[in-house]
Amino acid sequence: QVQLVESGGGLVQPGGSLNLSCAASGFSASSYQMHWYRQAPGQEREFVAGIGIPGRGVNYADSVKGRLTIARDNAKNMVYLEMNSLKPEDTALYYCRRPAGNYWGQGTQVTVAS
């Protein structure tokens, strides 16, 4: 069955970097649009970044443009979120999502604090 497993979260100082990974199984992630979302305490889950099927490009929330980069490795069936210049307001639980069928991972915690 479809499964998404995130990893790579942790505690990082402001200005630091983290690389999140999403391991997909039960389907070929290269054939689907894939998203990253996040949810901060007391706030609604929000879209962060999306990557289309080949040739369809990427898109980002305005709050993360220029700092976060979404990418995929089709051979490994993985989706990544490279996070740079992190800010305290980036603190959240980060989720991988396959919009088709609305599949979600369990999330990985990112905490940005000094």
N, C-alpha and C positions, 0 to 999 in steps of 0.2 A: 504494500500500500504506500501511498504518498507519505513521505516523512521529511521534515526539515529540522535540522539540528544546528543551532547557533553556538559559537564559541568565540573566545578571544577578548571578552570583556574584562574589566578590572578597574583598579584605582590608578588615576594618572593626574599629574599636576596640570594646572592651567598652562596652555601653550604646548602641551605634550601631544603624543600620537598614540593611536591604537589601531590595530587591524582586526576587524571582525570577519568571521567566516561563517558560511551557511552551507552545510553538507546536505545535498539533496539525494533522496533515494526513492525508488519506486516509479521514477519517471526520468526523462531526459530534460534537465533544466535548460539546455540550449534551445529547446523548442518552445519555451514559454517565456512570457514577460515575467520578471521577478522584481520584487520590491523589498525595501527596508523601511520599517516603521519604528517609532519609539513612543514610549509612554513614561512621562515623568510623574512622580507622586502627586495625586490630586488633580491630574490633568487628563484630558482625553488622548487616546492614541492618535499620533499624527504621522503623515507620510513624510519620509526623509529623502528617499532616492528610488529610482526605478530604472531598469535596463530592459530594452526590448529584445525581441528576437533579432538575429543578425540583420543589420542594415536599418534598424528602427531607432537607434540612438539611445540616449540616456536623458533623464530629467531629474531635477533636484528641487527640494524646498528652498525658498529664498534664504532661509536662515542658515543654510549649510553650504550654499554655493561657494565654490572656490576653496573650501576646506575639506569636504568629504568627496570621495570618489568611489563610485560603484563599478564593479568589474565582474567578469565571470571567467572560469576556466572550464571549458567544455569537456576537456579530456578527463578532468577530475570530478566533473559534475558538481562544481562548487560555485558559489556566489560570494563576493567579498565586499566589504565596506572599509576603505582606507580612510582613517580619520586623523586629520592634522589640525594644528592650531586650536586645540580643544578648549572650550570655555565651560565654566561651571553650569551654565544653562543647557549644556549638552548632556548633563546627567540624566539618565533614563534607563529603562529596560528596553533593549533593542531587539526587534523581531524581524525575522525573515518571513516573507509571504509570497505564495503563488496565487495571484488573483484568480486565475481560472480554477474554479472549485473552492476558492477562499480557504486555502490551506495556510496554516501558521505554524511556526516553530514555538518552542517554549520560552525563548528569549534569553538574552545575555545582558548582565548588568554592566553599565558603564557609569563610573563615578569620577567626576572631575573636581578635585579639591586640593588645596595646598596643605 
